[in-house]
Amino acid sequence: MSNLIYNVEDDASLRELIKYALTNAGYEVMSFETAEEMLTVLSERLPDLIILDIMLPQMDGIETLKIIRDKYKNIGIKIIMLTAKSSEVCKITGLDSGADDYITKPFSVLELTARVKAHLRKYTVAASDGALVCGPIALNPFTRSVSVDGLPLTLTYKEFELLYMFIRCPEVVLERDILLKEIWGYDYFGGGRTVDIHIKNLRAKLGIYGDCIVSVRGVGYSLKPA
């Protein structure tokens, strides 16, 4: 399944050029003229990467970026910002707000395609209609459902959140402190042992695929696709 890319650009000719180049590169591309249009679709289907122009006619790219990073903070959607502005302040603002990359106009579509490929190269989770798939494990963040080899799996709230983080960041080592902060929150006073216990329970429920969650001694855990 090809990666899904959202392209938000108010310049019609540039929007079509980007879509043409990325489609030819093998990606599925959905184009939008405004951020509002894209955010409506985003609530129904998650992309792997968003190309987001900063200078948009209504809601600008920076505001849109902040909304995405706040509402979908545990989802590893890659975001590349496009802008005609070349100032360091604009670039830093975008990166500080959660952008993964920044390209200044005018640019070569070959350069953009290369940047997209670089960001998606290690992305092994497929997204389709909101469902995230990693090997035999399928997780839908909107219906909060999980299945393994097509069979439904019942998880507690915390177990679901843990698996959600892992499946969005395959092969990335997630430290215990990060897991505690993101899932239990800043005000939680429990230690790393809490994470270990929940991971143990999650592994048991995954059955023969429990070993996909690998312990990294003294650090945390990582999901290795089966």
Helices and strands as residue ranges (DSSP letters): E 4-8, H 12-24, E 28-32, H 35-42, E 49-53, H 61-71, E 78-83, H 88-96, E 101-104, H 109-120, E 126-128, E 131-134, E 137-140, E 145-148, E 151-153, H 157-168, E 174-175, H 176-179, I 180-184, H 192-206, G 207-212, E 213-216, E 220-223
